[in-house]
Amino acid sequence: MAVTPPPADPSGPPAEAVGPLLRGVAVLRALGAADGRCPVGELVRATGLARSTVDRVTATLARMGYVRLDAHTASLAPRLMELGNAFLGALHVPGPLGPLAEQLADELDESVSLAVPDGDGIRFVHQSTRRRAMSLSFRIGDLLPAERTAPGALFAADWTDEQWTHWRERRAADPLDRGFPAIPGRPETEAESPQLASSVKEFEGRAAEARDAGLAVDDQLIEPGLVAVALPVRDPEGRTVCALSVVSHTSRHSAASLRRSLLPGARRTVAAMERLLRAPAAPRTRPEARLTDWTTASKQELGSGFVESLARGLTVLTAFDEGRDALSLTAVAEATGLVRATARRALLSFEHLGLVRRDDREFRLTPRVLDLGHAPLSRSTLPEIASPHLAALVRTVHDSASLAVLDGDAIRYTARVATSRIMSVHITIGTRLPAYAASMGRVLLADLPADERAALLDRSELRALTPHTVTDRASLDALLDEVGAARHALVDEELEEGLRSLAVPVRDASGRAVAAVNVAMHSSRRTPAQVRDEVLPELRATAARIEADLRIAGRFSPVPVV
């Protein structure tokens, strides 16, 4: 269920708060605010921490796989999304309701979003967007002011007097919305007292209308041309869990016509969502907790460069997930393998930071967990995810590595890291090569259903590109069956004389091959046997690391493969 978090305690951290954990969260927030990549020196200035402290924090985060360090720059890594995913899973909204939002987007041919409240703001937790020249979508986890959105008026309809007071104070302190970098700022004139008073009264009226009508409209409040209508999605107790929002452009709809045309379909979707919410979430299976062993080993290896209390503290957030939205201290300790005292101090630290709220003897995550780098990472593409792993592979095997996807009867290169050799394979991003004669093409063809593969090959012109190219259809079919069984393809001088290439598939969470990675070299570099012995294990390990990141990044929203 969506929850409204308390603000971080302005009186300072409690005595039992974990200092390294507070500092680690500050670094992650600063990296997120810098769009996921920042020189370490800038992190020092942004957080006010000592350079040595930032170095130890980033080294620990790198050890956890949450950050990558390149020279003097830190970048967020996809694995960090497991923290935001813990909140999204515990929320029990994007997982079960996302497919219904996608169906509605297809039905209406408009973008559909799911949003939850966060204090006096909102955060989108799911988006089903349309590909258009003029479209507006926000990253999952971006914070928007409630008064400039349709979902915000719905949530404000249920605000207490205390929440309204807090909102008015925030509007007075930040009349131009400088504290919301995800949206365009307001005109300078809106900071003037009459205009500010008018906007406050206008939002109060919109919230009252939303309460009466059971829906809310955004008529170009965020940006000229953008219109949206939102409906509340309620749990069995009648509480608003999230808002379903349909977004369009004034070139397609006015706010009034959007409301008229979408309401029947949107209301059917909301009813289906509310039926789903009546079913309890099944607890998500967790691996056996071995955190203590891992952090102890890391501390022994890295010494003072590894902040053990930071690593253990962040892991507390991953105790929450599907079917574990509210946990007792004992449950958190059991899920993470931490002693109760360590888990308690971490929870108190997160409560102070506004990332956790306490309900009696249970704890819940708040939407502010998404501040820990989730928004910039939510736009990651498969080539962006794969590129650091390809670079590491090239450093190991000293030959070029690439990522490609199937594009009709060809493969299209989407990421590539070249090696520095006098004689090396030179291919640019976007290059298309015939799938039947390329190693990456063969592993992708081998993964297709038999009828789909047959139809694709029927459309392909099987030309001999070299004297070694397999063009006989029966021989090619048999070869693709062998590739499927072996889970790799070695193509030796069939695409180009002197070129030897080895490829393996990259699979998504469903097990479908969505891309392939390869290592290509001149045939004089290694024999085919050496390629299998020396390169294949490294290539498979690289594909496994890409797949692990892809599963985390794509858990609640699809990752673009190009």
N, C-alpha and C positions, 0 to 999 in steps of 0.2 A: 504494500500500500504506500502511496505517496505520503511523505511526511514533510512538515515545515520545520526546518532546523532552527534551533536557537542561535542567535549571533554568538560569535566567539567572545569569551568572557573578557570584557575590557579591563578588569581589575588585575590581570596578569595570570600566568599559569599557576595551577595549584602546586603545592609543595611536592607532591608525588609525581608530577609530570616528568616525562623523559626528555631531557634537554636535547640530546642528539636527534630524537624523533621530531621535535618541533623544528629543529634546524633543517632536517631532511625534507619535511613538508614545505618549508619556505623555499628551498631550492627547486623542488618540483613545481611549485606554483609559479616561480619566476621563469622557469623554462617554458611552462605552458603559456604564460603571458607573452613570451618572446616567440610564440608560434612554433615552439618545439626545438629550437636550435639557438645556441647563444655562446659566445666566448666566455670562458670561465671568469675572466676579469670583469665582464659585465654582470655575471651572477654575483660576484663579490659586491659590486656597487648596488645591485638591485635588492640584495638581502641584508646588506650591512654586516655580513659575517666576515670573519678573518679569512684571508686567502687559504691558509692552512686548513681551516675548517671546511671550506667549500671543496678543497681538493680531497679531503677524506670522505666527505659526503658523496661526491660524484664518483669516487673510486668504489665506494660501497654499492651505490646504485648501479654502476657498471657491472660489478660482480653479480648482482641480482638479475642482470639482463634488462633493467629498466632504463638504462642510459647507455649511450655509446660515446666514447671519448676518442676524438681525433685531433692529435696535436693539442692545441689549447682551446678546443671547442667541444661542448657537450651537446648531444642530441638525444631527444626522447626516442626510445625503442618500443616496438609494438607490444612487447611483453608487459609493459607498464599498464596496458589497457585491462589487465586482469583485475586491477583495483576498481576501475569504473565498472567493469563487467560484474563484479561482486554486488555493487549497488543495483545495477540494472536487473540482475538475476533476482535479488531479494525483492525488488520492486514488483516483480511479477506482472509487468506491463508489456515491454517490447517483445519478449519471447512469445507469449501466447497471443497477444493482440496485433503484433506486427504484420503477420500474414493477412489478417482481415483488412488492415489499413492498405496493404499493397493491392488487394482485390478491389477496394473502393477506388483507389487511384487509377486502376485500369478501367473501371467502369465509368468514371467521370472524366477521365483523361486530364486530371488536375493533380497537383501535388497534395499529398496528405501527410499530416504530422501528428504525433502524439506528444503532449507536453505535460509536465508536472510542476507544481508550485515549489518555489525555493525562496522562503522569506517573502519579500514584496517583489520578487521577480519570478520568472518562469525559466524552465530549461526544457528544450526538446530532447526526447529520449528515443524517438524513432522518426524516420523520414522516408517516404516513398515519393521520389521526385520524378518529374517529367523532363525529358531532354528537349529544351527549347532555347532559342537565342535569348529570350527575355524570361528568365526564371530567377527566383530568389530562394535560397535555402540556407539554413544555418547548420553549423556543425553540431553533432550530438554533444551536449554538455555546455554549449554556449549559454551564458546568462543574459536574459533580456529583461528590461523593466516591464512590470505587469501592465502599466497603463498604456503601453504602445502595442499591445497585442490583443487578439481576440480571446485566447485562453486566459490572459491575466484578468480580464473583467469577470470571467466565470469564477475564478478562484477568489477574487476580491469580494464577490457576492456573499461569501461565507466568512469574511474576516471578522475578527473581534475588534473591539474599540482599541485595544492595545496595538493590534497590527495596523489599523488605520493611522494611529498616531505615529507609529514608526515610519510608515510610508510618507506621511506629510513632512516629517522631519527630513527624510532622505531627499524628497523633491526640493525642499527649500535649500538644502546643503549642496545639491548637485542638479540645478535646474536644466543644465544642458546635456545631462546624461553622459558626462565624461567617464563615469565609473562603469560604463557598459561599452567596451571597445568593439563588441561584435556588431553594433548597429551604427548607422550614421548619427552624428550628434545633432542636437536641435539648433535652430537659428539663435544667434546671440540675443535677438529681441525677446525671446521667450524667458530670459532671465529677469526681465523687468517685472515688477510686482503685479501690475494688472493682468498681464499675460499669464504669469505663473498662477495667480489666484483663479483665473478662468480655466486653465488646464486642470487644476485640482478639482474644481467643481464639475468639470466635464467628465472626468473619470469616475467620480462618485455617482454621477447620473448614469453612466454606462454600466457600472456594477449593479445599480438598482434595476435597470432594464434587463440585465442578464438574469438576475434573480427571478424576475417576473416571467420572462419569455423562455427561460431554459436554454438560451443560446446567446452568443455574443458576436459582434461584427467588428472587424478592423478595416476601416475605409481609409487606406493610405496613411496610416499612423506611423509606420516605420519608415516607409519610403514612398515617394510619389509613384503611382502605378500599381502598388501592391494592395490587393484586397483579400480578406479572409473571413471565414465564418467558422465558429467553434461550437461544439456541443460537449456537455459534460458526460463522462463515463463513470458510473457509480457502482460501488460494491454492494453486496446484499444488505448492508446496514444503511444504505442511502448516502454514504459519504462519497464525495467526488475524488476518485482515484487519479484520473488524468483527464485531459481534454483532447478530443479529436478535432483537428483543424484542417480545413480545406483551403488551399491558397491558390489564387489566380492573379492574372494581370488585367488591368483595365482595358487592354486591347481585346480581351476575350469576354470579360464580364464587368458589369458594375457590381457594387456591393449588393444591391437589391436583386439583380438577376442571378448572381451567384447563390444568394440565399434561396431564391425560388427554385432554381434548377437542381440544387444539390440536396435539399433537405430530405426528400423521401429516401434516397439511397443512403445518406449519412445516418438517418435515424435507424434504418434497418441494420446498418453496420454497428451502431452503438448498442442496439438490442442484442446482437450476436456477441459483442464483446462482453456485455454484462452477464450473459449466460455463461461465458467461459470463466469469468471471475468467480462464479459460484463454486467451481471445482477447486479444491485445494491444490497447491503446487506440490509436486513430488520432489522430495529432497534430492539435490544433485549429488552424485557420488563424488567423494573426495578421495584423493590418494592418501595412503597412510602417511601420517605426519612424521617427518624425520628432520624437522627444522633444527633441533638442537645439534644433531650430528653435523649438518651442513654448515651452520654458522660457526661451530667450533673449528671445523676443518679450515674454513675460510680465514678465520682469525689466526690460526697457526701459520697459514701460508702467507697472508698479507701483513700480519702484525698490526701496527698502529694505523695502517692505511685502511683497515676494515673496521667499520663502526658496528659492532655486533648488535647493540641495542636498537639501532636504526633498522637493521634488517629484520630483527625479530618483531619490532613494533609494526612495521608495514605489513607483515604477514598476517597480523590480527585482522586487517580489513578483509582478507580473502576467506576468513571463516564464514562470512555471510554469503548467501547465494540463494538459488531456487529452493524453496521450502525451508529456508533458514533466515527469514527476514528479521526475526526477533530472537536473540540468543542471550542466555544467562552467562555470567562470568565463567561458570564451570563448563558450559558448552563451548565457549570460545577457547578456553584452555585445552579442552580435549581435542577440538578440531585442529589446533595449531601445534599441539605437542609442547606448549609452554606451561610453565608452572603458573598457578593462579596469580601469584603476586606480580609476575612479569606481565601477564595478560591484563591485569587490573590497571597497572600503571599506564600501559599503552592506551587502554580505553579511556582513562581519565584525560590523557593528553589529547586524544581525538575529540573528546567531548568539549574540551576547552577550545579547540580549533574549529568547532562547529561541524566536524565530519561525522560525529556520532551523537545521538540523543539517547537519553535514558528514560525508559518508561517503567517506573517502579524498579523491579529487579532484572529487567531485560534491557538490552541495548539494540538500537537500530542504526543503520547507516543513513546518512542524509544525502541529498543531491549534491552537496558540496564536494563529495568524493570525486565528482567529475571534474573538479578544478585541478586535479592532479594529472594534468597533461592529456586528458581524454579527448578534448575538443580537437586539437591539432592532429592527433593520431587518428581520429575517426575519419579523416579524409585520405588516409594512406591508400595507395594503389599497390597492386602486386609487384610491379617493377620497383617501386620505392622500397617495399619490404624486402625484395630479393637482392637488391644491389649490394648492400653491405656484406651479405653472405657470399655473393659472387666474388667480391673483392678479396675476402678471406680465403676462398678457394684458390684464386689465382696466385696468392702469395704462397700457398702450399704446393701446388702442382706446377707453377711457373709456365702455364699455358692459358690462353684466353678462355673465358667462360661466358655463356649467354643464357638468356631466358627468351622463350618464344611461345606464341599461342597459335592455335589453328585458325586460319583465315581463309575460308572456302577450301580450295584444294591446295592451298599453300600454307607455309608457316610465316609468321611475321615476327621479326625480332623486336622485343619490347625493352630489354635491358641487356647491357653488355659491359664487361670489364676486360680490357685487352692487356696482354703482357708486353713487356718491353724487350722485344727481340728484333734483330735485324730482319729476320724472315718470320713474319707472323701472319695470322689470319686477320684480314681487314674487312669487317662488315659493320655497317652503320645501323642505328636504331631505325626501324621502319622497313628495312630490307625484307623482301618477300622471296622465298625460295620454294620450289615444288616439294610438297610434303612427302611424296613417295620416295624421294631420293635423299632426304635429309634425316639425320639421326633423331632430331627432335620431332620431326614430322612422323616418323615411324612409331615412336612411343605414343604419340597422340592418336594416330590412326588405329593403333592396336587396342586402344582403350574404348573406341567407339562400339556401339551395338553393331552386330553383324550386318543388319540391313542398312544402317546408316553408312557404315564403312563401304559396303558394296556400291551404294548409290553414289557416294563421293568419288570412288575410283572409276565408276562408269563414266563420270563427267570429266575425268582427268586425261590429259594427253600424256601417255607414258613414253616419253622420249629418252633415248640414250644420250645422256649428257657427257659420258666418258665411255670408253670400251668396257668398263666394269659395271655400269648401271644395270640393275635388274629391271627389266621392262615387261617380261612375260607375266601375265596376270596370275596364272596359277602359282608360279614361283613366288610372286610378291605376296599373295594371300597366305601361302605357307610360311613365308618369312615373317609376316606380321603376327601370325599365330605364335611363332617362336619368340618374337619380341614380347608379346603379352605374357607368355609364361615365364620368360627370363627377367622381366621388369627392367630391361634396358635394351638399347639398340647401339650397335657398333657399325658405322658406315665407313667403309674403307675405299676411298678414291672413286666413289660412285657419283658424287656431286661435282667434284673437281679433282683432277689428277694431282696426287701429292697431298691431298687433304684427308685426314683421318679424324673422325668425330665420334664421341661417345655421349649418349644422352639417357636420362631417366625422367620419369614423369614427376610433376608436382601436383599433389591431390588436395582437394578441399575437404571439409569435415565430412561430407557425404561419401568420400572415396573416389570422386570423379576427378580424372586428370584434367585440370584447367590450364595447365601450361607444362612446359618441359624445360629442363636445364641441361646444358651440355658443356663439354670441354673439347675444343678443337685444336689441332696441331698439324704440323707437317709430318708426313709419314716417316720421315727419317728420325723423328724424335724418339719414338717408342714403337716396338712391335705390337701387333694386336694383343698378344698375350700379356705384354707389359702394361698395356692400357687397362686391361681388365684387372690385373693384379695391383697396380699402383694407383690408378685413377678412379676406378669404379667405387671402392670403399669411401674415398673422399667425396666423390660426387653424390653418392647416396646420403652421406651424412649431411651434406649441404642441403639437399632436397628436404631432408627431415627437419632441419632447422627452419627452412622457409615455411614448410607446412605447419610447424608448431606456431610460428608467428601468425600465419594466415588463419589458423583456427581461433586464436585469441582475437585478432582484429576483426574477423568476420562473424563472430558469434551472434551479434545482434543486428548487423547490417551487412549487406554484400560488399565485398572488396572488389573494385574495378580491376579487371585483369590487364587493362592497358592504360 
